[in-house]
Amino acid sequence: MKSKQSQVWKAVAAAVLLMGIVISLSGCGDAKAKSEETADGAKLQKVRIGGDSSLFSLQFRVAKEQGLFEKNGIDAEISTFSFGIDTLNAVLTDRVDVGEAMDYAALSALSKGDLKVLSLFSSPKETSSKLFARDGISKPEDLIGKKLGVQKGTVNEYIWGKYFETFHIDKKDVTLVPLQSTAEILAAYDRGDIQAAWFGTAFFDKAEKVEGSKALNDLSAINIRTKGFLVAKAALIKDNPQISEGLNKALAEASQYIADHPEEAAELAFKEVKIPKDNALREIKNEWEFDIRFSQEDLNQLEEIKKWSVDNGYIEQDFKLDDKLALEGLKEAFPDKVTAK
């Protein structure tokens, strides 16, 4: 009898213990759910963001590091890609929800899928990109008959096109060698496999050290200043319109942080994408404008580049740019920052 009673009590004790475990686990689940809420109890929206491996993605990284995404209702997950166009290709294949690209590359991606421009959020100055050449090349016409490095699908392709146009060089008289990354282009340039290429600020020192290398021009020679745009898949913004507002607010706060704390931002650039701190600091202070907006001038530039790209066969299928804009979130966040009509 005592043995049976003992067994009963053991069963009861086990049941109580099991119930305690269930309650405890349930409590842990509640705690996890709360960790995905903002201070006012609102749920965070999960957003997968693609950033390139240059200073172009710095605002994303600062917003993540400083908790600015969470502050504005976004649970951000950032993945790194070589170039801005790679982030938009990732959006098109549903690997990320939001990406970035300079104007020409953004337009190329917009022509291929249901994407939306949410804002302009950064822009490098004309001096941030220089054309370096070697082997006795000292003027634009010396490029004829030479091999030139190019990152296909990126704004670099557009820059070369405008350079040929400006200096009356027939594209058929040069050989454009497609390469996958700036590091690969630098290696090919160093070996002499290519004789000229465009490099950003972070690579100036390395390009200058190549034997016989010299800088021919920066972008001011062809009257170009590239602009960087925030782009998302249309379904994300349609289903969650507040995401665009949150993203733009977070990036605006990140822009202000970069302006106020350039040293810390440069350290983060090294930590995240291995840009030497001194180079990153120089770029932050002298070569980039971090600003969230969409002006009439920004719209005009996109229209102009789209027309050029269609006329020259870089974009096969024309489209209405107005259909690719989703500026409502930006207007909600910063009404005075949207002046395009």
N, C-alpha and C positions, 0 to 999 in steps of 0.2 A: 504493500500500500504506500509506504513511504517512498519506495522507488518510483511508483507512478506519479505521486505528488511532486517529487523532485523533477521528473521529466516534464510535467506540466509547467512548473515554475521556470524551468530552463527555456521552454518554448515561449512563455510569456516574455521573459527577459530578452530573448532573441528578437521577438516581434517589436518590443519597445525600442531596442537598439536600432533595428532596421528603420523604424519610423523616424527615429532621431536623425539617422543618416539621410533619409529622404528629405526631411525638413531642412537639414543643414545644406544639402545640395540645392534645394529649391531656393534657399536664401542666397547662395552663391550666384545662382542664375539671376536673381533680382539685382544683385550688386553689379553684375556684368552689364545688365541692361541699363542701369543708371549711369555707368561709366560712358555710355554712348549718348548721353544727353548733355545739352548745354546747361549753363547755370540756372536758366529760367525753366528748365524741365523739358525744353523742346528736343525732339529727336534729331540726331545728327544724320545728314544725308551722305551715304557712302559715295565717293567719287574717285575713280581711278584716273590719275593724271600722268601724262607723258611729258617729260622734260628732256631737252637736249643736253649735250655734255659741255656746254659753254656757259658764259655769263647770261645768255638769253633766258636760262631757266632759273636764275638766281631768286627772283621774286617767289617762285613756287617753294623753293627750299627754305627761304627765310620765313614765309608764312607757315610752313610746317614746323620748323624749329621753334618759332616764337608762339605757337598755339593760336595763330590768327585764323586759320581755317576753322578750328573748333569753335572759336569765339563767334564766328559767323555762320555756324550751323553745318559745317562741312567736315566729314571724316575722310581726310585725304590720304590716298596711297599713291606714292610717286615712283614711277619707273623711269630709268634713264636710257636714252637712245643717242645715237651718234649725232644726228641732225634734226632740225625741226620737222622736215618733211617726213622723217621716220616716225615721229610721234603721230602725225596725221594718218599715215598708212596704218598705224596701230589702231587709231580710232575707226578707220574704215573696216578693219578686220575684227573689231570688237575686243581688242586686247586692252584698250584703255577707253575712257569716256571723253577725255578732254586733252587737247594737245596744243602745240604752238608752232607757228611758222612765219617766216618773213613773207612779205606780200606776194611775190611771184610763186613761191612754193605753195602758199595757202590757196591761191587761185587755182593752181594745178589740181590740188586735192578737192577743192570745191566743185570742180567740173566733173569729178568722178563719182561722187556719192552725196548722200543726204546729210550734209554738214552745215553748221551755222557759225557765223562769226559773232562773238559775244562782245568784243572790244578790241581796241588797240591797247597794248599794255607796256610796250617798250620799243626803243628805237636806238640803234647805234649811230654815232655820228659818221660823217663821210670819211674822216681820218682813221676810222677803226678798221678799215680794210685797205690793203695796199697790194699793188701788182709788183711782184719781184721777178727779175729775169737774170739769166746768166749767159755765159758763152759769148760775150761781146754785144749782147742786145742792149741798145741804149735809147731807142725811140720806138714808137708803135709800129712803124713799117718794117722794122727788123724782125718782127714776129712772123712775117710771111715765110712759109716753108718750115716752120718750127712745130715742135710738139708741145701742147699746152695742157696743163692739168685742170680737170673740172670735176666737181661733185654733181653728178647727174640728178636732175629733179629738184635741186636746191636753188636758192636765189643766185648762187654762183653762175648758173647757166644763163640766167637773164643778164647778169653783169657782163659776162663775156659777149653776149649778143649785142648789148648796147655799146660796148667798147669797139667792136668791129664796125658797127654802124657809125659811131662818132668819128673814127679815124679812117673810114673808107677802106676797110680790109674785107675782102671777100672771104666768107667762111670756108669756101672750098680751097683756099690757099693756105690753110693751117690744118693741123691735125689735133683735134680735141681728144685727149686720153681720159676716159672715165675712171675715176678712182673712188674708193669707198669711204675714206675719212681724210681729215686734214693731216693726220700723222702719216698716212700712206702717201699723200701728195708730197709732203716734206721729204720723205724717204726717196721717192722717185726723183724729186728735184735735186736732192743731194747727190744721187748716183749719176745724174745727167740723163735719165730716161725721159724727162721732160725739161724744157728750157725756160718755162715761165708758169706762174700760178699766182692766184690771189690768196693772201693770208690775212687772218685776223690778228689783232693786237697781241694776243698771247703767243703768237708764233713769229713775231717780227724779229726778235733776237736770234732765233734759230735760223730763219731764212737769211738773215744778214751774214751769218757765219759761213754759209756755203761759199766755196771758192768761186770768185768772179761774180758774185751776186750783187745786185743793186736794185733799189726801189725805183720804179718808173713813174707810177702815178698812184693817187688814192681815188676814191669814188667821186671827188669833186671834179675830176677831169672829164667825167661823163655825166655830171649833173644828177647824180643819184644819191638819195639817202634812203636806205631800206627801212621798212617799218614792220614791227612784229605784232601778230594778231593772236588772240585767244580764240580757239575753235573747238566746238563740241559737236557730238552727234545730235541730230535733230530730236530724236526720241527722248533723250535725257532731259532736254529743256522743255519739251512739250509736256512730259509727264510730271516734271518737278520744276516749274518756272522759277521758284525761289533760289534754285541752285546758282543761276547766273548772277543774281544779286549778291549772294554770299561770296562767290568766287571773286567778283570784282571788288567788293569791299575788302576782302582779305588781301588781295594783291595791291590795293591802294595803300593799306596800312603797311604792307611789306615794303613798298616803294619808299614810304616815309622813313621806315626803320633803316633802310639802306643809306638814305641821305644823312640821317642823324648818327649812324654807327657804321661808317665805311670800313673801319678796321675789323670789326666783328663779322661784317658781311664778307669781307675778303677771306677771313679765316674759314668761314663756312664754305666758300667756293672751293678752297683747297681741300677741305674735309670731304666734300660731296663729289666733286668732279676733278680733283687733283690739279687745278690751275694754281701755279705758284702764287703765294700770297701777294708778293710785290707786284706781279703782273696784274692780278685781279684788282688790287687796290688802285693801280694806275688806270685800269679800264673803268672802274666804278667812278672815279673822280673826274676823268677826262673824256671818256669815249661813249658813255651810255646815258640815255635819258629814260628814266623809269617813270611812266605816266599812264594813268588809266583814262581813256577818252575814246571818242569817235567823232572826229570833226569833218566838216565838208572837204577840207584839204585831204584828209585820210581817204575819204570816199573817192575823190577825184583821182588820187594816185592809183587806187585799186582799179578804177575804170580804165585809166590810161594803160596800165600794165596788162590788163585783161585784153584790151583791143590789140596791143602790140603782140601779145602771145598768140592770139587767134590768127592775126594777119600773117604771122611768121611760122605758123604750123606747130607751135609748142603746145597749144591747147586745141584739140581736135574738135570738140563740141562746145559751141558757144552757149552761154546761159545768162539769165537775168541776175545781176548782182543783188538787186533788192530782195530776190527770193532766198538769198543765202545769208541775210542779216537777221539777227535776233537780238535787238538792242534794248528790249523792254527791261531786262534785269539791270543793265547799266543805267537806264533812265531812272529806275526806282532808287538805285543807290546814289547816283550823282546826276540829277536832272540837268545841271549846267554844263556837264561834260559831253553831252550829245548835241552837236550843232549841225550834223549832216541832215539834209532834207531829201 
